[in-house]
Amino acid sequence: MPKLSVIGAGTMGTGIAQVAATAGWDVIVNDTNTNTLDKSSESLVKVMNRLVEKEKIDQKTADTILGRIDFTEDPSYFENSDLVIEAIIENLEIKQKVFSQVEEIVRPDTIIASNTSSLSLASIGASLKDPTRFVGIHFFNPAPLMPLVEIIPAVQTDTKTVNQAKDWVDGWKKLTVLAKDTPGFIVNRVARPFYGEALRIYEEGIADFVTIDWSLKELGGFRMGPFELMDFIGNDVNYTVTETVFQSFFYDPRYKPSFTQKRMSEAGFLGRKSGKGYYNYGEDSTKPEPNKDEQVGREVLNRILVMLVNEAADALFLNIASREDIDLAMTKGVNYPKGLLKWADELGINWCVEQLDILYNEYHEDRYRCSPLLRRMHKSNEQFYN
Ligand SMILES: NC(=O)c1ccc[n+]([C@@H]2O[C@H](COP(=O)([O-])OP(=O)(O)OC[C@H]3O[C@@H](n4cnc5c(N)ncnc54)[C@H](O)[C@@H]3O)[C@@H](O)[C@H]2O)c1
């Protein structure tokens, strides 16, 4: 079995170590902070105990998995790794420094990867003498539970590196999709309107938080409404991702952040973790009742859905990923009830174009521009899937 080293023993590093060790790999977990290493080790023991209690695995298997993971502050242990995955703080300079140090330790054929969510892989890869062996391997949180992994080659990456990384991660029983090195890759790009359009609908006074959430869940089949999800992710984290994506897209108005969310974040109304966000999470708090007016609900759902479809279509138009990978990414990375391109076929491409044009004609904002791909398909009467 090949050997993995994980740099960063936080949320993601610990989860990735569990995934690889469960698949039979020996894993070294490294962190500059000993406390974090201890916490990581303790949390893995707890997870394994829970799996044994639930009879998902037996005690012997749990012990074997844990026995495959070593924790160390010393990066020289990376020496024999076949793959190194970095999952440290989201800071380009620090990542670059770590990567140039790692390259001095590992073998020339070791694949070096980053789990970054928002930085450009090209810029991280530029810190390596041999960037052909560098690739993005983007897990979702919690890594052991979320089936999707985005594999992102940088412009410098060799095809051999991409294929090897994909094979290994597939072997960890994950579903891999291939994405271009552009902001948000697939999931964090295509999902933007789920938050952004919901916030805009609220700001216009069309519906309140709970009614918007109700329409997406009840009428759209989404597991969580946008405001519940933002409260779950944390308004600070979600706002920062939105702002980063907006800047990285050279301020394309389609990704414009919302003042509502910025103010929530500034006020410390971060969501579940702070006890208050769009909803209250105190002990005696009760959830407000939605306005279950089906007409309002449909208007809300259709507007968010068509904006999501437009984003997915544009990702395909710009070759960010294949049709199948875009649909797989949204169903397996963020649990959408259907792939958006498949959904677009069901809604009708004509209907999607018409809805986007209604929005564009009403607001005259570039945010509502219809993807050229949808317009082309509408003209030639095509569908995404036949
Ligand atoms: N949390 C998520 O939902 C999520 C999802 C996908 C990707 N990511 C990405 O994964 C990476 C890690 O995120 P996280 O949420 O696990 O962070 P985290 O804060 O939980 O963990 C980061 C860890 O890295 C350690 N660290 C910092 N500098 C280091 C160094 N020089 N050497 C070794 N260890 C070092 C810290 O001590 C900390 O334990 C980031 O790039 C993030 O964008 C996060």
The ligand as an SDF file (V2000), in Angstrom:
LIG
                    3D

 44 48  0  0  0  0  0  0  0  0999 V2000
  -13.2350   23.3210    6.9000 N   0  0  0  0  0  0  0  0  0  0  0  0
  -13.7970   23.1070    5.7180 C   0  0  0  0  0  0  0  0  0  0  0  0
  -15.0360   23.0380    5.5910 O   0  0  0  0  0  0  0  0  0  0  0  0
  -12.9420   22.9020    4.5010 C   0  0  0  0  0  0  0  0  0  0  0  0
  -13.4580   22.1780    3.4090 C   0  0  0  0  0  0  0  0  0  0  0  0
  -12.6300   21.9380    2.3040 C   0  0  0  0  0  0  0  0  0  0  0  0
  -11.3410   22.4510    2.2820 C   0  0  0  0  0  0  0  0  0  0  0  0
  -10.8710   23.1760    3.3460 N   0  0  0  0  0  0  0  0  0  0  0  0
   -9.4760   23.6660    3.2750 C   0  0  0  0  0  0  0  0  0  0  0  0
   -8.6550   22.7870    4.0490 O   0  0  0  0  0  0  0  0  0  0  0  0
   -7.5910   23.5230    4.6630 C   0  0  0  0  0  0  0  0  0  0  0  0
   -7.6230   23.3100    6.1620 C   0  0  0  0  0  0  0  0  0  0  0  0
   -8.8740   23.7090    6.6770 O   0  0  0  0  0  0  0  0  0  0  0  0
   -9.3760   23.2510    8.1290 P   0  0  0  0  0  0  0  0  0  0  0  0
  -10.7890   23.6920    8.2350 O   0  0  0  0  0  0  0  0  0  0  0  0
   -9.0430   21.8280    8.3760 O   0  0  0  0  0  0  0  0  0  0  0  0
   -8.4530   24.1620    9.0590 O   0  0  0  0  0  0  0  0  0  0  0  0
   -8.1240   24.0230   10.6070 P   0  0  0  0  0  0  0  0  0  0  0  0
   -7.9190   25.3860   11.1160 O   0  0  0  0  0  0  0  0  0  0  0  0
   -9.1170   23.1250   11.2890 O   0  0  0  0  0  0  0  0  0  0  0  0
   -6.7180   23.2370   10.6080 O   0  0  0  0  0  0  0  0  0  0  0  0
   -5.5480   23.7730   10.1000 C   0  0  0  0  0  0  0  0  0  0  0  0
   -4.3850   23.1570   10.8550 C   0  0  0  0  0  0  0  0  0  0  0  0
   -3.1540   23.4670   10.2050 O   0  0  0  0  0  0  0  0  0  0  0  0
   -2.1580   23.6510   11.1870 C   0  0  0  0  0  0  0  0  0  0  0  0
   -1.0230   24.3620   10.6120 N   0  0  0  0  0  0  0  0  0  0  0  0
   -0.9290   25.6850   10.3440 C   0  0  0  0  0  0  0  0  0  0  0  0
    0.2830   25.9390    9.7850 N   0  0  0  0  0  0  0  0  0  0  0  0
    0.9270   24.7640    9.6880 C   0  0  0  0  0  0  0  0  0  0  0  0
    2.2070   24.3610    9.2000 C   0  0  0  0  0  0  0  0  0  0  0  0
    3.0330   25.2720    8.7100 N   0  0  0  0  0  0  0  0  0  0  0  0
    2.5530   23.0490    9.2620 N   0  0  0  0  0  0  0  0  0  0  0  0
    1.7020   22.1350    9.7640 C   0  0  0  0  0  0  0  0  0  0  0  0
    0.4690   22.4550   10.2690 N   0  0  0  0  0  0  0  0  0  0  0  0
    0.0970   23.7460   10.2270 C   0  0  0  0  0  0  0  0  0  0  0  0
   -2.8640   24.3490   12.3250 C   0  0  0  0  0  0  0  0  0  0  0  0
   -2.1740   24.1540   13.5500 O   0  0  0  0  0  0  0  0  0  0  0  0
   -4.2340   23.6590   12.3070 C   0  0  0  0  0  0  0  0  0  0  0  0
   -4.2530   22.5500   13.1660 O   0  0  0  0  0  0  0  0  0  0  0  0
   -7.7630   24.9720    4.2070 C   0  0  0  0  0  0  0  0  0  0  0  0
   -6.9800   25.1750    3.0650 O   0  0  0  0  0  0  0  0  0  0  0  0
   -9.2520   25.0450    3.8580 C   0  0  0  0  0  0  0  0  0  0  0  0
   -9.5250   26.0310    2.8730 O   0  0  0  0  0  0  0  0  0  0  0  0
  -11.6280   23.3950    4.4540 C   0  0  0  0  0  0  0  0  0  0  0  0
  1  2  1  0
  2  3  2  0
  2  4  1  0
  4  5  1  0
  4 44  2  0
  5  6  2  0
  6  7  1  0
  7  8  2  0
  8  9  1  0
  8 44  1  0
  9 10  1  0
  9 42  1  0
 10 11  1  0
 11 12  1  0
 11 40  1  0
 12 13  1  0
 13 14  1  0
 14 15  2  0
 14 16  1  0
 14 17  1  0
 17 18  1  0
 18 19  2  0
 18 20  1  0
 18 21  1  0
 21 22  1  0
 22 23  1  0
 23 24  1  0
 23 38  1  0
 24 25  1  0
 25 26  1  0
 25 36  1  0
 26 27  1  0
 26 35  1  0
 27 28  2  0
 28 29  1  0
 29 30  1  0
 29 35  2  0
 30 31  1  0
 30 32  2  0
 32 33  1  0
 33 34  2  0
 34 35  1  0
 36 37  1  0
 36 38  1  0
 38 39  1  0
 40 41  1  0
 40 42  1  0
 42 43  1  0
M  CHG  2   8   1  16  -1
M  END
$$$$
